[in-house]
Amino acid sequence: MQLDLLVEQFKKKDSTAFEKLHAMYADNICGVINTIVKNDALSQEICQDVFIKIWNNCDSYNSSKGRFFTWILNIARNAAIDEIRSRSYKNDKKNLSADFFVGILQNKADDETSTVDTKGLRKLIENLKEKCVQIIELLYFRGYTQKDAAEELDIPLGTVKTRNRSCISQLRENMESK
């Protein structure tokens, strides 16, 4: 079934569509959460909460603003960061590097059951400048806030914000050229 049709059925509260989307994305979403919280059981729990949240807020998804997977990914990332902050837990140094995370996604991309959303992520990131890879790793793979990233990289907060926007724009360009 085509993804767009599946998402439309999901937005109409079709439980079968929800089950299919969960089967397609749950492993990847749980993996992203686990790179932030570093706890398998907690990752599973947050992942389930994320899927409940997207079910309850399915009307807020707008395809003109981005892909469905990206929408879920942002909700999952925010939920994981909220969990870490709620427990006053900082584990910055133990988080995995972006290279390891991309390796996980690349292995899943080789699997027949993988989704289009994970394919080619390594290439998209490899084409970025080192400062972009640093910013993306800290903000999106390690769960740093922009302020934390500024302190870690010893650069002004405004520079982090500007680089983040610029790097995300470059990623979008890379995606469009694929």
Phi and psi in degrees as a GROMACS rama.xvg file:
@    title "Ramachandran Plot"
@    xaxis  label "Phi"
@    yaxis  label "Psi"
@TYPE xy
-66.4445  140.233  GLN-2
-58.6895  -43.6033  LEU-3
-59.4878  -42.4653  ASP-4
-66.3465  -41.2294  LEU-5
-60.9325  -43.588  LEU-6
-65.3003  -40.4498  VAL-7
-62.4375  -41.4263  GLU-8
-65.0845  -39.7351  GLN-9
-59.6618  -43.912  PHE-10
-64.3271  -21.0491  LYS-11
-90.9602  13.1694  LYS-12
66.5426  35.611  LYS-13
-81.1302  113.067  ASP-14
-66.4141  -29.7038  SER-15
-66.3762  -40.5409  THR-16
-64.4881  -40.7961  ALA-17
-60.2373  -44.9854  PHE-18
-61.4197  -41.023  GLU-19
-66.4736  -43.2676  LYS-20
-65.0601  -39.322  LEU-21
-61.5711  -45.6941  HIS-22
-61.9773  -36.1985  ALA-23
-70.8  -38.1692  MET-24
-114.034  -16.4282  TYR-25
-57.9366  -43.7354  ALA-26
-62.4272  -44.9919  ASP-27
-66.6108  -42.2165  ASN-28
-64.6523  -43.5884  ILE-29
-62.9414  -37.5969  CYS-30
-63.5551  -41.0689  GLY-31
-63.8403  -45.1075  VAL-32
-61.2519  -42.0595  ILE-33
-66.1735  -30.5998  ASN-34
-65.589  -22.1834  THR-35
-93.1204  -48.5495  ILE-36
-88.8264  -20.4003  VAL-37
58.951  39.7815  LYS-38
-151.673  114.335  ASN-39
-59.3922  -47.1331  ASP-40
-64.8508  -43.3556  ALA-41
-65.8431  -37.2346  LEU-42
-61.3617  -43.7073  SER-43
-61.7522  -42.4108  GLN-44
-64.1964  -46.2966  GLU-45
-64.2818  -39.2905  ILE-46
-59.8663  -44.6021  CYS-47
-62.6134  -40.9707  GLN-48
-61.8721  -38.5991  ASP-49
-62.7705  -44.1618  VAL-50
-68.4109  -32.5376  PHE-51
-66.0364  -41.8124  ILE-52
-62.6906  -43.0574  LYS-53
-69.3623  -31.7927  ILE-54
-64.248  -45.5619  TRP-55
-71.7017  -25.0024  ASN-56
-117.629  28.429  ASN-57
-60.3662  -27.2356  CYS-58
-67.9846  -19.5875  ASP-59
-79.8499  -9.69919  SER-60
-74.8497  129.926  TYR-61
-127.321  113.005  ASN-62
-63.6339  -22.2156  SER-63
-74.1362  -15.9084  SER-64
-95.1448  -10.1936  LYS-65
158.123  175.403  GLY-66
-77.1607  155.033  ARG-67
-60.0968  -44.8099  PHE-68
-59.3599  -41.4293  PHE-69
-64.5682  -38.9676  THR-70
-60.5333  -47.8255  TRP-71
-64.5567  -42.7327  ILE-72
-58.4113  -43.7023  LEU-73
-64.867  -40.1002  ASN-74
-63.4722  -43.0385  ILE-75
-65.1231  -45.3462  ALA-76
-60.1371  -46.5114  ARG-77
-63.4275  -39.1531  ASN-78
-64.2556  -41.6549  ALA-79
-65.2744  -42.6687  ALA-80
-65.9412  -41.2609  ILE-81
-59.4036  -40.2385  ASP-82
-63.048  -45.3528  GLU-83
-62.4586  -44.9647  ILE-84
-68.103  -35.229  ARG-85
-65.6825  -25.7297  SER-86
-100.252  8.20096  ARG-87
50.6897  41.1316  SER-88
-105.578  119.971  TYR-89
-119.844  121.372  LYS-90
-130.662  40.3852  ASN-91
-54.444  -42.3549  ASP-92
-74.0198  -20.1533  LYS-93
-94.0059  -5.58431  LYS-94
-67.3371  152.37  ASN-95
-75.6721  153.863  LEU-96
-75.5671  163.102  SER-97
-61.6226  -35.1979  ALA-98
-60.4857  -41.2291  ASP-99
-66.5716  -43.3517  PHE-100
-62.1645  -45.4836  PHE-101
-63.3361  -36.1157  VAL-102
-60.6583  -40.4423  GLY-103
-61.8037  -46.8216  ILE-104
-66.1434  -37.2124  LEU-105
-64.3532  -41.1889  GLN-106
-62.7514  -39.6755  ASN-107
-68.2615  -32.2708  LYS-108
-66.4966  -28.3639  ALA-109
-76.4428  -19.7177  ASP-110
-73.2155  141.28  ASP-111
-62.9407  -25.023  GLU-112
-88.5597  2.14777  THR-113
-72.0681  164.475  SER-114
-102.597  160.519  THR-115
-61.327  -30.2237  VAL-116
-61.5771  -25.6628  ASP-117
-95.8879  -14.2221  THR-118
-72.0698  135.253  LYS-119
79.8279  6.49832  GLY-120
-60.0896  -39.7746  LEU-121
-59.1677  -45.2376  ARG-122
-63.5488  -39.7157  LYS-123
-61.5454  -40.7221  LEU-124
-78.0607  -35.6308  ILE-125
-63.1427  -27.6294  GLU-126
-81.1313  -1.25984  ASN-127
-90.6281  157.035  LEU-128
-67.795  157.022  LYS-129
-56.9645  -39.4026  GLU-130
-66.3422  -30.1886  LYS-131
-70.7012  -42.0979  CYS-132
-61.0584  -40.9527  VAL-133
-61.0626  -48.7334  GLN-134
-62.0447  -47.3422  ILE-135
-63.9758  -41.6077  ILE-136
-60.3162  -47.8593  GLU-137
-66.8874  -46.6732  LEU-138
-77.4868  -38.7374  LEU-139
-106.612  -29.6694  TYR-140
-99.7439  -28.0013  PHE-141
-104.693  -10.4388  ARG-142
79.4476  20.3159  GLY-143
-69.5062  151.237  TYR-144
-80.9039  168.385  THR-145
-63.7045  -36.6221  GLN-146
-64.1235  -44.6165  LYS-147
-61.5244  -40.8092  ASP-148
-64.0767  -40.1034  ALA-149
-61.253  -42.7926  ALA-150
-66.8042  -43.0547  GLU-151
-62.6458  -42.365  GLU-152
-88.6299  -6.35725  LEU-153
56.4661  49.085  ASP-154
-132.603  159.798  ILE-155
-63.5984  151.032  PRO-156
-58.4687  -40.8303  LEU-157
-60.1181  -35.6673  GLY-158
-66.636  -40.3289  THR-159
-61.6168  -45.5309  VAL-160
-62.8124  -43.7937  LYS-161
-64.8209  -45.8306  THR-162
-63.0555  -40.5951  ARG-163
-59.6194  -49.5504  ASN-164
-59.1649  -45.751  ARG-165
-63.1977  -43.4155  SER-166
-68.3436  -39.352  CYS-167
-65.987  -38.7581  ILE-168
-61.4265  -41.8866  SER-169
-64.1393  -39.9887  GLN-170
-61.5129  -42.8407  LEU-171
-60.7219  -44.1805  ARG-172
-60.5744  -42.9923  GLU-173
-60.9978  -39.8612  ASN-174
-68.1183  -39.1535  MET-175
-69.7906  -27.7972  GLU-176
-82.7297  -6.65723  SER-177
